[in-house]
Amino acid sequence: MEKAWLKQQIDKVCSGYACVESRDFDKTLGQMVAEGLIHDDRGTLHLTEQGMKLGKEWASLLLKKEPILEVVAGLVDGSITGLVVIISAFIAGLALRTAIFAAFLTLSSVAITNFSSFLLGGITEDLADMITLQTLMNYSLSDIPDKDQREKSLKLVKDLFAVLHKQINRSNLVAAIISGTTTFFAGMVPIVAYFVLPKPLDIIVSLGVVGTVVGVFLVRYRSRRSKVHWKVTLLETVVIIAIAVIVSLIIGGSA
């Protein structure tokens, strides 16, 4: 990207907040070049491999752009709900209309609960994290000997977190939508297969779909993100889902 375009984007984002002066902008870019984070080719900037890696880490930390927890929670909750509905309908032999109504009601309530939990819980948790991070940054900047430079830096940090607050609220909304949608479809697909297909394909295909979601998507996603071997992740996932399904069936049977 062009250096001038990047400066324009920064000024656009920081509109109404503290201005980043051209001298400070050029000095920061020079430091990033010296640290091997970017290449400056006659005014055209390119991220190095190290810069791209560091940028992803900051985006994940500040803007929550890696929906790890949302996807995992959605797949787990959706799979458990689908399994419970399928096994309950199979054991109880519910009528089709009753079973469909119960399945839709149960799955919708779980999806809505996940949506609201990630939206409200995410906003609360991220605000607490932002306050902690801002306090640490303010403490480190308070050691700057020059008073004017120190006050300028503290104001920049304050305005930076004001901008981040808006971005994080948007990220939390996206995370809540991802979690709710993933939950609904992870549970709906095997449930639909169970009610639509003839016996004995209904139970075979529906459980196969759940197994595919858990074994391929969920385990692979968790293993790749957590850097843990897939066999360990598979064992943990199967045990957790099995316990949750058994407990749900016991509670439902005793109600």
C-alpha positions in Angstrom: 0.0 0.0 0.0 1.0 3.6 -0.6 2.4 5.6 2.4 0.1 8.5 1.6 -2.9 6.3 1.4 -2.1 4.8 4.8 -1.8 8.2 6.4 -5.2 9.2 5.0 -6.8 6.1 6.4 -5.3 6.8 9.8 -6.6 10.4 9.7 -10.0 9.1 8.6 -10.2 6.6 11.5 -8.9 9.2 14.0 -11.3 11.9 12.8 -12.5 13.8 15.9 -9.7 12.4 18.0 -6.0 13.2 18.5 -4.2 13.8 15.2 -1.1 11.7 14.3 1.5 14.2 13.0 3.4 13.4 9.8 6.7 13.5 11.7 5.6 10.9 14.2 4.1 8.8 11.4 7.3 8.7 9.4 9.3 8.1 12.6 7.1 5.1 13.5 7.4 3.7 10.0 11.2 4.0 10.2 11.2 2.0 13.4 9.0 -0.7 11.9 11.4 -1.0 8.9 14.3 -1.2 11.3 12.6 -4.0 13.3 11.8 -6.0 10.1 8.1 -5.6 10.3 7.6 -3.8 6.9 9.5 -3.0 3.7 9.4 0.6 2.4 9.9 0.6 -1.4 10.0 4.2 -2.4 6.8 5.1 -0.6 5.1 1.7 -1.1 4.8 -0.3 2.1 4.7 -4.1 2.3 4.3 -6.2 5.4 7.1 -8.8 6.1 6.2 -12.3 7.2 7.0 -11.3 10.8 4.8 -8.1 10.4 1.9 -10.1 9.1 2.1 -12.6 12.0 2.3 -9.8 14.5 -0.6 -7.9 12.9 -2.8 -11.0 13.1 -2.0 -11.4 16.8 -2.9 -7.7 17.5 -6.1 -8.0 15.5 -7.0 -11.1 17.4 -6.2 -9.6 20.8 -7.8 -6.2 20.2 -10.6 -6.8 17.7 -11.4 -10.5 18.3 -11.1 -11.3 14.6 -10.4 -15.0 15.2 -13.8 -16.5 16.1 -12.3 -19.6 17.9 -14.6 -19.7 20.9 -17.7 -18.7 18.9 -17.3 -21.5 16.4 -16.4 -24.1 18.9 -19.2 -23.2 21.2 -21.7 -23.2 18.3 -20.6 -26.6 17.0 -20.6 -28.2 20.5 -23.9 -26.8 21.6 -25.6 -27.4 18.3 -24.3 -31.0 18.2 -25.3 -31.8 21.7 -28.8 -30.3 21.2 -29.2 -32.2 18.0 -28.1 -35.5 19.6 -30.4 -35.0 22.6 -33.4 -34.2 20.4 -32.7 -37.2 18.0 -32.1 -39.7 20.8 -35.2 -38.4 22.8 -37.4 -38.6 19.8 -36.1 -42.1 18.9 -36.6 -43.4 22.5 -39.9 -41.8 23.2 -41.4 -42.4 19.7 -42.9 -38.9 19.5 -45.3 -38.0 16.8 -43.7 -36.1 13.8 -45.4 -32.8 14.4 -44.7 -32.8 18.2 -41.1 -33.9 17.6 -40.5 -31.1 15.0 -42.0 -28.5 17.3 -39.9 -29.6 20.3 -36.8 -29.8 18.1 -37.3 -26.3 16.7 -38.1 -24.8 20.1 -35.1 -26.4 21.8 -32.6 -25.5 19.1 -33.9 -22.0 18.8 -33.6 -21.4 22.5 -30.1 -22.7 22.6 -29.1 -20.6 19.6 -30.6 -17.4 21.1 -29.0 -18.1 24.5 -25.6 -18.4 22.8 -26.2 -15.2 20.8 -27.1 -13.2 23.9 -24.3 -14.7 26.0 -21.6 -13.9 23.5 -23.0 -10.4 22.8 -23.5 -9.3 26.4 -20.7 -11.4 27.9 -18.3 -10.4 25.2 -18.9 -6.7 25.6 -18.4 -6.9 29.4 -15.3 -9.1 29.2 -13.7 -7.0 26.4 -14.4 -3.7 28.3 -12.6 -5.1 31.3 -9.7 -6.3 29.2 -9.5 -2.9 27.5 -9.4 -1.1 30.8 -6.6 -3.3 32.1 -4.6 -2.9 28.9 -5.1 0.9 28.9 -4.0 1.1 32.5 -0.8 -0.8 31.7 0.0 1.3 28.7 -0.7 4.5 30.6 1.7 3.3 33.4 4.5 2.6 30.9 4.0 6.0 29.2 4.1 7.9 32.5 7.9 7.3 32.5 8.4 9.6 29.5 10.5 12.5 30.9 9.3 15.2 28.5 6.0 16.5 29.8 4.5 17.6 26.5 5.4 14.4 24.8 4.1 12.4 27.8 0.7 14.2 27.7 0.5 13.8 23.9 1.2 10.1 24.2 -1.4 9.6 26.9 -4.0 11.4 24.9 -3.2 9.3 21.8 -3.7 6.1 23.9 -7.0 7.4 25.3 -8.3 8.2 21.8 -7.0 4.9 20.5 -9.1 3.0 22.9 -12.1 5.2 22.1 -11.7 4.0 18.5 -11.2 0.4 19.5 -14.3 0.5 21.7 -16.5 1.0 18.6 -14.6 -1.7 16.6 -14.9 -4.2 19.5 -18.6 -3.7 19.9 -19.0 -4.4 16.2 -16.8 -7.5 16.6 -18.9 -8.7 19.5 -22.0 -8.4 17.4 -20.4 -10.5 14.6 -19.2 -13.1 17.2 -22.7 -13.4 18.7 -24.2 -13.9 15.2 -21.5 -16.5 14.3 -22.2 -18.4 17.5 -26.0 -18.4 17.2 -26.0 -19.3 13.5 -23.4 -22.1 14.0 -25.4 -23.5 16.9 -28.6 -23.5 15.0 -27.3 -25.1 11.8 -25.0 -27.6 13.6 -28.1 -29.0 15.4 -30.7 -28.4 12.6 -28.9 -30.5 9.9 -28.9 -33.8 11.7 -32.5 -33.2 13.1 -33.8 -32.5 9.6 -32.1 -35.7 8.3 -33.7 -37.7 11.1 -37.2 -36.5 10.4 -37.0 -36.5 6.6 -35.3 -39.8 5.8 -37.0 -43.2 6.1 -36.0 -45.7 8.7 -33.4 -47.0 9.4 -31.5 -44.4 7.3 -32.9 -41.6 9.5 -30.9 -42.5 12.7 -27.9 -43.7 10.8 -27.5 -40.5 8.6 -28.4 -38.1 11.4 -25.8 -39.6 13.8 -23.3 -39.7 10.9 -23.8 -36.0 10.3 -23.2 -35.3 14.0 -20.1 -37.5 14.0 -18.9 -35.6 10.9 -19.4 -32.2 12.4 -17.7 -33.2 15.6 -15.0 -35.4 14.1 -14.0 -33.3 11.1 -15.0 -29.7 11.7 -15.0 -29.3 15.5 -11.9 -31.5 16.2 -9.9 -30.2 13.3 -10.8 -26.6 14.1 -9.9 -27.0 17.8 -6.7 -28.9 17.0 -5.5 -26.3 14.5 -6.2 -23.3 16.7 -5.0 -24.8 20.0 -1.9 -26.5 18.4 -2.8 -29.7 20.1 -2.7 -33.1 18.4 -6.0 -34.1 16.9 -6.2 -37.4 18.8 -6.1 -35.6 22.1 -8.7 -33.1 20.9 -10.9 -35.8 19.6 -10.8 -37.7 22.9 -11.6 -34.5 24.9 -14.5 -33.6 22.6 -16.1 -37.0 22.6 -15.9 -37.3 26.4 -17.4 -33.8 26.9 -20.2 -34.3 24.4 -21.0 -37.8 25.8 -21.2 -36.6 29.3 -23.4 -33.6 28.3 -25.8 -35.8 26.3 -26.1 -38.4 29.1 -26.8 -35.8 31.7 -29.4 -34.1 29.5 -31.2 -37.4 28.8 -31.2 -38.2 32.6 -32.6 -34.8 33.5 -35.2 -35.0 30.7 -36.2 -38.5 31.7 -36.7 -37.5 35.4 -38.6 -34.3 34.6 
